[in-house]
Amino acid sequence: MGYTALLETMGRVNDVLNAKSVLAWDARTMMPAAGAAARARQLGTLAALARDLLLADGTRRLLDRAEAEVARLPPESVERGVCAQVRAAFDHHLRIPARLVTRRAELATLGQAVWETARAAADFPAFAPLLEEIVALDRATAEAIGCAGHPYDALMARFEPGETLASLRPLFAALRAAILPILDAVAARAAPRADFLARRYPAAAQLALARQLAARVGYDLGRGRLDTTVHPFEVSFTREDVRITTRADEIWLPMSLFGALHEAGHAIYEQGVDPAYTRTPFATDLVGLYAMGGASFATHESQSRLWENHLGRSRPFWQRHFPALRAAFPDQLADVDIEAFWRAVNRVAPGLIRTEADELTYDLHIMLRVELEAALIDGSIRVPDLPEAWNAAVKASLGLDVPDAARGLLQDVHWASAQIGYFGSYTVGNVMAAQLLEAARRDPAIASGLARAETAPLQAWMAEHVHRHGRRYRRDELLRRATGRGLDPRPYTAYLAAKYGELYDLAMPAKGLELPVARD
Amino acid sequence: MGYTALLETMGRVNDVLNAKSVLAWDARTMMPAAGAAARARQLGTLAALARDLLLADGTRRLLDRAEAEVARLPPESVERGVCAQVRAAFDHHLRIPARLVTRRAELATLGQAVWETARAAADFPAFAPLLEEIVALDRATAEAIGCAGHPYDALMARFEPGETLASLRPLFAALRAAILPILDAVAARAAPRADFLARRYPAAAQLALARQLAARVGYDLGRGRLDTTVHPFEVSFTREDVRITTRADEIWLPMSLFGALHEAGHAIYEQGVDPAYTRTPFATDLVGLYAMGGASFATHESQSRLWENHLGRSRPFWQRHFPALRAAFPDQLADVDIEAFWRAVNRVAPGLIRTEADELTYDLHIMLRVELEAALIDGSIRVPDLPEAWNAAVKASLGLDVPDAARGLLQDVHWASAQIGYFGSYTVGNVMAAQLLEAARRDPAIASGLARAETAPLQAWMAEHVHRHGRRYRRDELLRRATGRGLDPRPYTAYLAAKYGELYDLAMPAKGLELPVARD
């Protein structure tokens, strides 16, 4: 049986990619710094082996046989879907030289340590040579992949198949058109108090609470674990072992709580993939050579942003969970009520740090990154000119001066991880979260549950319409099946207008619904 | 260059085996239990990939070319040594079907969870089916490898190349001839007090002290880490990342301290391998498909037992370190002095548990395991009859009744890890430790240093004569280079006679030196 044998080979690819993820998790949580160089080589070797397994002559023969075997099944069958994904990955990787794959894995590991040191010292020149190499690698990769439009499209396609600069820019324009008027209106209002978020909150108690919240929203700690790292992340080694990390700032309470909710959202997705898909291409990103069950990175972000923001910063959520928070921090929150807490964690304040941005300005951070990355890749900006370009973009878009590189272009781990092309997925994820939530709310049981922050009905809906499918459907097909249409910014802009209208008592037209129609 | 390319391929094999070790470490320290089944498959896949890389047609061609290239170099050159080891491994693995390799890796991971559950419930029947499969697997493996003598020899050769039942049994006989008279004489004496070892010692303080001791004897925590596990172990992912674990029993102080010294001894060895050997066959067990720098498992045990016993239970060691111990536990040790502590941690008391055995009876535990394993492999004992055979052997050799399987044949992790053939290495390691120490002591600076527990000169000697060589020399050649002769039980038996003679005030002839001469 060609198909069965193909599945077994893809199972081995999945095993190797999961092993690679374990090594990467270990490198970020447990490994002594001295181990970085050897670990980089180990990751490089595993990446190359996964690619070699995929591209082996034997695999190609199995694929040919499997395609012939399943040719008479319906196009929407699992078997046809598996073969199509393997074929697409096969064609993709045939174009990319092995040395680029190995070097990417090595750089992504070495980069972590270099970036951490450079960021701690706010020293961009210390990071620049690595970034030069990553940009050069990605330009070579983009050229190898080839595409009709901008070379950045080829890089984005690794994270968000089908997404292009040409499709992102109108989306960005639509969001800007909705966000900027709200932002102007908010700026004219008095800011709610948020002083109490910056009181002293011991880290251990924060982490205990973060763990508890993650579990309450549905993260199964029996199939995972929560650790602390500089840059929080989620990673899965099959649905039975899905790990998250967070960090606690002792004088900034929101970081640990919303960080844990964000990563829990990612983890719940991975834990919910159909067990029948374990080790199959429906739980393996064969193009990105990354073991995960999520349909795309934006789809993944839709689940993390759902829990971090759409639900985690909603009034009902804190009506339900604020008592536990106050029980953990009775002194710090003695003069705070639910309403004040909810307003504080939604306070709009344009800032320098993406991961700490409020929902309203968050996408502005993304837009400037996407444009700078695209410019790096097409050569219209060079790495030495990047600090100036970054600072100018932050000034133009957020009105802020960047005091140093640590709060500027060194703040994100993505470049150090060789993930140029990723950022757009965050904003697409925000849009998807609102769109999915709007569709789910059509069920009265879900809508009335959410009004009391009873999220089990919503989780069941997400499990049914999103999680269980793993990578079986492409993002836009998943969206169409779940919501009846392709990516549509209107639920998101309507959500922002309604939310900030209420928070800041704005008299604004609900512009969101008049924006350009959905892509389909 | 065939040789250079061969080295790079062996580097990839080393990378995969180190990745396998990371996954195994994670499985025993960090992984949620739910991840066990997927992890077993991942380990199986990595084991198979390492073997496939080694046995690939391309590797054989590289090996042929490399051998031709280096044929005119001296036989003792690095290049000839590398080629010889790759050739030996190649020939070895060609004989063993791939399915046995994959299944071994899977069983070793699955076995851990099954064993832990069975041991906790003292339920041998729950473990027996797995053991049946492991024994069958090892019988098939032994048959595939083939050897002139007992099939057990083929299994031992994976851990201790050159060791056979025919060579072990005379060694065992010599040790028994030395140990049993001492044991009889000790039994006639009053036991020293040891009540204070069983007072309540909080685990956190024990672990802090264990970490401190491990560091003081030379374990570089900057290239490693110390965690806690049910069954302590050491594992390396290159010399730059060598990890150990220990465990603390709150009412039995010696476990954490001597456990940490034991594993630190292993770790110091791995950390001391010549950096030039990283990723080469001199830091890879290509026969056992295990990434390690130690020359053999007995050589490894010689370093762990050196620190655990020969030095760690010596009077000078506690003259130096007891003050720190008492500072950590002032109440528990208020009525204890150095002399009493030293006598307590050397108290002879035949017991049921190998890992808690005193030095004098420890090897008796090993001997009974080796004989039972050999009988399982040659079929003279079957798994269902093993409990009765075990209990009879414990009665005959230690004079004890076994109350349950947890304190009987379920106590060790080795069978669950598919490591039949390993146990003999412990006793050979004890013998080697004494032999190496005797040779080192010929240097007056080392001997006088040890009298004050200043171990830096000894560590330098071990680094020079043992650690840095990695797997370059076989165990017996390493011994000859370091001590002038092959394995010789006389330093060990002399050490036991002198030590227990002093501890128990025995009037005994120093029989050790009249025992059969060294093998060479």
Interface residues (C-beta under 8 A of the other chain):
Chain A: G11 R12 D15 V16 N18 A19 K20 V22 L23 D26 M30 M31 P32 A33 A34 G35 A37 A38 R39 R41 Q42 G44 T45 L46 A48 L49 L221 G222 R223 G224 R225 F237 T238 E240 D241 T278 R279
Chain B: G11 R12 D15 V16 N18 A19 K20 V22 L23 D26 M30 M31 P32 A33 A34 G35 A37 A38 R39 R41 Q42 G44 T45 L46 A48 L49 L221 G222 R223 G224 R225 F237 T238 E240 D241 T278 R279
